[in-house]
Amino acid sequence: MTAVAEKILRGALALPGNERRRIAELLFDSISEDSVDELESAWVAEAVRRADELERGEAEALDGESVLNDLKARFQSTDR
């Protein structure tokens, strides 16, 4: 991500939820259908790649709730 994009993202994340949601909708709507298809294909390829890694034992499946709790704890400790 470019420095300009990161700056825009930081500014957008500081906005209230309803404004962030509207910006996200407008950005999503600005993506052409071809781009959406490309993104979907990329996500499918990534899911297949990850599933293959799991099957080969190269990756470990983690419980979503545990991961979220760990992230919450990590961010709460940095907020202080």
Residue pairs with C-beta under 8 A, 6 or more apart in sequence:
1 9
12 20
12 23
13 20
15 23
31 39
50 59
53 59
54 60
54 61
